[in-house]
Amino acid sequence: MERAELARLLGGTAKLHAARHILISETEPRKFMTAFAQAVVGDAEIFLCDPKWGSAERAQVDALLCRGAGPDKSRPASRPERDAPGSPLGYLMIPTGGTGGRVRFARHDGATIAAAVQGFVRHFDLAQVNAAGVLPLHHVSGLMAWMRCVLTGGQFRPLDWKAIEGGALPPLPVKIHGWVLSLVPTQLERLLHRAAAVDWLRKFRIIFLGGGPTWPELLDQAAALKLPLSPGYGMTESAAMLAALRPEEFLAGGRSCGTILPHATVQISSDRRISVSGESLFRGYYPLWRTGDSFATEDGGWLEKGEYLHVTGRRDTVIITGGEKVDPEEVATVLRSSGELPDVVVLGVPDSEWGQVIIAVYPESAQPRLKKVGEVMNRRLAPAKRPKLFVPLTNWPVNDEGKVNRTEVVRLAELALQSGIGRFKN
């Protein structure tokens, strides 16, 4: 799909910018949609930014833009030095924590987005997609919910999650092809507490569930309530969904991430590392370009009967809380910068609501002023990255070189949490 065609479908009307880069950072969905439609009309590279980013994240974005302003030596020889106007190549940068939790932009274009949409509608046998959107549009899951509607001639209706959580459950007009909804596990868990919300959820044709670890009890509860759930697996690098369980399979007892969508291919290595390929795969992390046909993720998994994908979790140390990737070392660096916590280890611990919650573990002898620590982290870190609990340890485990024994910290932190030890909830 050419960029000009996407601009036409989005309703963009004027080339407002001659800039090389356009950054979109909008909280209100309608304002985001208008800004995006207008940005696509021009030739600039578009960067979707999280409005909640703090100074640390904004500094990372500035550094990436500076790198992108230099000579593009990483561009494959088959690509022109500068994309021609209207080219679908390299114009949409979607933020992702990547494998390290730091700010990265996965480079997508009209072709990768169109491939993801085409595979999606074939998998679910949908001629038209009508979606209610409660996920942020700068996130790949929220953006692709909108793009599926745009490219199939359906209706996209952004909704206010806080209002829905508070009990305002808007009626949706009758559609021949029904309505779909995308949620993260935390959102689903909160809605299941109220009978009215459950009745509202039953009216959807499909409820997609992704963005983080899902606990078995939540899935069993949704199945008992006869909700048309579709657990799946995807990532920013693949323009969202790669595998999904159809609602009828879920209600029949399936608990995998489903089969692979038609536009994608998944391979599992001997050490159970997931690699993906296909037409929706990103072009590279800005400002670089990806080489090769496949992308090795940091996720582990296996295939049931050679078809149904099961994801066993991250192979690295990234914490996934409420669907957001967080680099524990980045958080620890900010906490250390307060001057109150020279020694600190940041961990993710299991949580029934968020999947994981972030805690900060430190030596009790430090006696930090946690109010000052809180002021620093609130200024420099997005809400999802801020520790919810600070846990002091009487015995701080270090080796002969003075380096902390992270494995022992994990063990001692688990014992401390079981004993109810913890100071300061953010």
C-alpha positions in Angstrom: 0.0 0.0 0.0 1.4 3.4 -1.0 1.6 6.2 1.5 -0.7 8.4 -0.7 -3.4 5.7 -0.6 -3.2 5.5 3.2 -3.5 9.3 3.4 -6.6 9.2 1.3 -8.2 6.5 3.4 -7.4 8.5 6.6 -8.9 11.7 5.2 -5.7 13.8 5.3 -6.2 17.0 3.2 -3.1 19.1 3.2 0.7 18.8 3.4 1.3 20.9 6.5 4.9 20.2 7.1 8.2 20.3 5.2 10.0 18.9 8.2 12.0 15.7 7.9 10.5 14.4 11.2 7.1 14.7 12.7 6.6 13.7 16.3 3.0 12.9 17.4 2.4 12.9 21.2 -1.3 13.1 21.8 -3.3 11.7 24.7 -6.8 12.4 23.2 -7.6 9.9 20.5 -9.4 12.3 18.1 -6.5 14.7 18.2 -4.1 11.9 17.6 -6.1 10.6 14.6 -6.2 14.1 13.1 -2.5 14.7 13.6 -1.6 11.3 12.1 -3.9 11.7 9.1 -2.3 15.1 8.3 1.3 13.8 8.9 0.8 10.9 6.4 0.0 13.4 3.7 3.5 14.7 3.7 6.9 13.0 3.2 8.2 13.3 6.7 9.2 10.3 8.9 6.5 10.0 11.6 7.4 9.1 15.2 4.6 8.1 17.6 5.5 9.1 21.1 4.1 8.2 24.5 2.6 11.4 26.1 3.6 10.1 29.5 7.3 9.9 28.7 9.5 11.7 31.2 12.7 13.6 30.6 14.7 10.4 30.5 12.7 9.0 27.6 12.5 12.3 25.8 16.3 12.5 25.9 16.5 9.1 24.4 14.3 10.2 21.5 16.4 13.3 20.9 19.5 11.1 20.8 17.9 8.8 18.2 16.8 11.7 16.0 20.4 13.1 16.1 21.7 9.7 15.0 19.1 9.6 12.2 20.2 13.0 10.9 23.6 11.7 10.0 24.7 9.6 6.9 22.5 6.5 6.6 25.4 4.0 6.2 23.2 1.0 7.3 20.7 1.3 4.5 20.8 -1.8 2.3 22.3 -1.1 -1.1 19.0 -2.0 -2.8 17.3 1.0 -1.2 17.7 4.6 -2.6 19.7 7.0 -0.5 16.5 9.1 0.1 13.0 7.7 -0.3 11.0 9.3 -3.1 7.9 11.2 -2.2 5.0 8.8 -1.8 7.3 5.9 -1.1 5.9 3.5 1.5 9.4 2.9 2.9 10.5 3.8 6.3 8.0 6.5 7.3 6.3 5.3 10.4 8.2 4.8 13.7 6.3 2.9 16.4 7.7 3.0 19.9 8.8 -0.2 21.6 10.9 -1.2 24.6 12.6 -3.7 22.3 14.7 -6.3 24.1 16.2 -3.8 26.5 13.3 -1.9 27.8 14.8 1.5 26.6 13.0 3.6 24.0 13.2 2.2 20.5 11.3 2.9 17.3 10.4 0.0 15.1 10.4 1.2 11.5 7.2 0.3 9.6 5.5 1.4 6.4 2.3 1.0 4.4 3.4 -2.4 3.1 4.0 -3.9 6.6 0.8 -2.5 8.0 -1.3 -3.7 5.0 0.2 -7.2 5.3 -0.7 -7.4 9.0 -4.2 -6.3 8.3 -4.7 -8.8 5.4 -3.4 -11.7 7.5 -5.7 -10.7 10.4 -8.9 -10.6 8.3 -8.1 -13.9 6.7 -7.4 -15.6 10.0 -10.7 -14.5 11.5 -12.7 -14.5 8.3 -13.7 -10.9 8.6 -14.7 -8.9 5.5 -14.9 -5.7 7.6 -13.5 -4.8 11.0 -15.4 -2.5 13.4 -13.4 -1.9 16.5 -13.9 -0.1 19.8 -10.6 1.2 20.9 -9.5 1.5 24.6 -5.7 1.1 24.0 -3.5 4.2 23.4 -3.1 4.9 19.7 0.7 5.5 20.0 1.0 1.8 21.0 1.0 -0.8 18.3 -2.1 -2.6 19.6 -4.1 0.6 19.6 -2.8 1.8 16.3 -3.4 -1.5 14.5 -7.0 -1.7 15.9 -7.6 1.6 14.0 -5.7 0.6 10.9 -7.7 -2.6 10.5 -10.9 -0.5 10.4 -9.4 2.0 8.0 -8.2 -0.6 5.5 -11.4 -2.7 5.5 -13.9 0.2 5.4 -15.1 -0.4 8.9 -15.8 1.9 11.8 -13.3 2.7 14.6 -14.7 4.2 17.8 -12.2 5.3 20.4 -13.5 4.9 23.9 -12.4 6.3 27.3 -11.0 3.5 29.3 -11.3 5.3 32.6 -15.0 5.9 31.9 -15.6 2.3 31.0 -13.8 1.2 34.1 -16.0 3.5 36.1 -19.2 1.9 34.7 -19.9 4.0 31.6 -20.5 1.2 29.0 -21.5 2.8 25.7 -23.9 1.0 23.4 -22.5 0.3 20.0 -24.6 0.4 16.8 -25.5 -2.9 15.1 -23.0 -3.9 12.5 -23.3 -6.9 10.1 -19.8 -8.0 10.9 -20.1 -7.2 14.6 -17.6 -5.3 16.8 -14.2 -6.3 18.2 -12.3 -5.1 21.2 -8.6 -5.3 22.3 -7.7 -5.5 26.0 -4.7 -6.3 28.1 -5.1 -8.8 30.9 -5.3 -6.1 33.6 -8.2 -4.4 31.9 -10.1 -7.7 31.4 -9.6 -8.6 35.1 -11.1 -5.3 36.2 -14.1 -5.6 34.0 -15.0 -9.1 35.2 -15.7 -7.7 38.7 -19.0 -6.2 37.5 -22.0 -8.0 36.0 -22.9 -5.0 33.8 -19.4 -5.0 32.2 -19.6 -8.7 31.6 -22.9 -8.3 29.8 -21.3 -5.5 27.7 -18.3 -7.7 26.8 -20.6 -10.5 25.6 -21.9 -8.2 22.8 -18.5 -8.2 21.1 -17.8 -10.7 18.3 -14.2 -11.0 19.4 -12.3 -9.8 22.4 -8.5 -9.9 21.7 -6.3 -10.4 24.7 -2.6 -9.7 24.6 0.2 -7.3 25.8 1.5 -9.3 28.7 1.4 -12.5 30.7 -2.1 -13.9 31.3 -2.8 -16.0 34.4 -4.8 -19.2 34.0 -7.5 -18.2 36.6 -8.4 -15.1 34.4 -8.8 -17.3 31.3 -10.9 -19.8 33.2 -13.1 -17.1 34.6 -13.6 -15.6 31.1 -14.5 -19.0 29.7 -17.0 -19.7 32.5 -18.7 -16.4 31.6 -18.8 -17.4 27.9 -16.8 -14.4 26.7 -15.6 -14.6 23.1 -11.9 -14.3 24.0 -9.0 -14.5 21.6 -5.7 -14.8 23.4 -2.8 -14.0 21.1 0.8 -13.2 20.6 2.4 -10.3 18.8 4.8 -7.5 19.1 5.6 -4.0 17.8 8.2 -5.5 15.4 5.5 -7.5 13.6 2.8 -4.8 13.4 1.0 -6.5 16.3 -0.7 -9.9 16.0 1.3 -13.0 14.8 -0.8 -15.7 16.4 -4.3 -15.9 17.9 -6.7 -18.4 19.3 -10.2 -18.1 17.7 -13.0 -17.5 20.2 -14.6 -20.9 19.5 -11.3 -22.6 20.2 -11.0 -20.7 23.5 -14.5 -21.6 24.6 -13.8 -25.2 23.7 -10.9 -25.3 26.2 -8.0 -24.0 24.2 -5.4 -22.1 26.3 -2.6 -21.5 23.8 -1.9 -18.3 21.8 -3.5 -20.0 18.8 -2.3 -20.7 15.3 0.0 -18.5 13.2 -1.7 -15.9 11.1 -1.5 -16.4 7.3 1.0 -13.5 6.7 3.5 -14.8 9.2 5.9 -17.7 9.9 7.1 -18.7 13.4 10.1 -21.0 14.0 11.2 -22.4 17.4 14.9 -23.1 17.9 16.3 -26.1 19.8 16.5 -23.9 22.9 12.8 -22.8 22.4 13.6 -19.3 21.2 10.8 -17.8 19.0 11.9 -16.4 15.6 9.4 -14.7 13.2 9.3 -13.8 9.6 6.8 -12.5 7.1 5.6 -9.4 5.2 4.5 -7.5 8.3 8.0 -7.6 9.9 9.5 -4.2 10.7 12.3 -2.7 8.6 14.7 -2.2 11.5 15.1 -0.1 14.7 15.4 3.5 13.7 17.8 4.8 12.4 19.1 1.4 11.4 17.8 -1.1 8.8 17.2 -4.7 9.5 18.9 -7.4 7.4 17.8 -11.0 6.9 14.4 -12.5 6.5 13.7 -13.4 10.1 13.8 -11.8 13.5 14.9 -13.7 16.6 12.8 -12.5 19.6 13.7 -12.8 23.3 10.6 -14.9 23.9 10.5 -18.6 24.5 7.8 -20.9 23.4 6.8 -24.2 21.7 4.2 -25.4 19.2 1.5 -27.8 20.3 0.8 -30.4 17.5 3.0 -28.2 15.3 0.3 -25.6 15.1 -0.7 -23.9 18.4 1.8 -21.5 19.8 2.5 -21.5 23.5 4.7 -18.6 24.8 6.6 -19.4 28.0 7.9 -15.9 28.7 10.8 -13.5 28.2 14.3 -14.9 27.9 15.9 -11.7 29.1 15.4 -9.5 32.2 12.8 -7.1 30.8 9.8 -6.6 33.2 6.4 -6.6 31.5 3.9 -4.8 33.7 0.4 -4.0 32.5 1.6 -4.7 28.9 4.5 -2.2 29.1 8.1 -3.3 28.8 10.5 -1.9 31.4 14.3 -2.1 31.6 15.1 -2.7 35.3 18.6 -1.2 34.9 17.2 2.1 33.5 14.9 2.3 36.6 17.8 1.5 38.9 19.9 4.2 37.3 17.3 6.8 38.0 16.9 5.6 41.6 20.6 5.8 42.1 20.6 9.4 40.7 18.6 10.5 43.7 21.7 10.1 45.8 19.7 8.0 48.3 20.2 4.5 46.9 23.7 3.8 45.7 22.9 0.1 45.9 19.6 -1.0 44.5 18.2 -3.9 42.4 15.0 -3.5 40.5 12.8 -6.6 40.0 9.5 -7.7 38.6 7.4 -9.9 40.8 4.2 -11.8 39.8 0.9 -10.0 40.3 -2.6 -11.1 39.5 -3.6 -7.7 38.3 -0.6 -6.4 36.4 1.1 -9.6 35.4 4.2 -8.2 37.1 4.8 -5.3 39.4 8.1 -3.5 39.9 9.8 -3.4 43.2 13.1 -1.9 44.3 15.3 -3.8 46.7 18.1 -2.1 48.7 20.3 -2.6 51.8 18.5 -1.6 54.9 21.7 0.2 56.2 21.3 2.8 53.5 18.3 4.4 55.3 17.2 6.3 52.2 14.9 9.3 52.3 12.2 7.7 50.1 10.3 10.9 49.7 13.3 12.3 47.8 13.6 9.1 45.8 9.9 9.4 44.9 10.3 13.0 43.7 13.2 12.0 41.4 11.5 9.0 39.9 8.1 10.8 39.4 10.0 13.5 37.5 12.1 11.2 35.4 10.2 8.0 34.8 6.9 7.2 33.1 4.2 5.9 35.6 4.6 2.3 34.4 8.3 2.3 35.3 8.0 3.5 38.8 8.5 0.9 41.6 5.3 0.1 43.6 7.2 -1.1 46.6 10.6 -0.5 48.2 12.0 -3.5 50.1 15.0 -3.2 52.5 17.3 -6.2 53.1 19.2 -6.6 56.4 21.9 -8.6 54.7 23.0 -7.2 51.3 24.5 -10.0 49.3 27.8 -9.0 47.6 30.8 -11.1 46.4 34.5 -10.5 47.2 34.6 -7.9 44.5 31.8 -5.9 46.0 29.3 -6.9 43.2 25.8 -7.7 44.2 24.6 -11.3 43.8 21.3 -10.7 41.9 20.1 -14.3 42.3 20.5 -14.0 46.1 18.7 -10.7 46.1 15.8 -12.3 44.3 15.6 -15.1 46.9 15.9 -12.7 49.9 13.3 -10.3 48.3 10.8 -13.1 48.0 11.3 -14.0 51.6 10.9 -10.4 52.6 7.7 -10.0 50.7 6.2 -13.2 52.2 6.9 -11.6 55.6 5.1 -8.4 54.6 8.3 -6.3 54.6 8.2 -3.3 52.4 8.2 0.5 52.7 6.5 3.1 50.5 4.0 2.3 47.8 4.1 4.8 44.9 
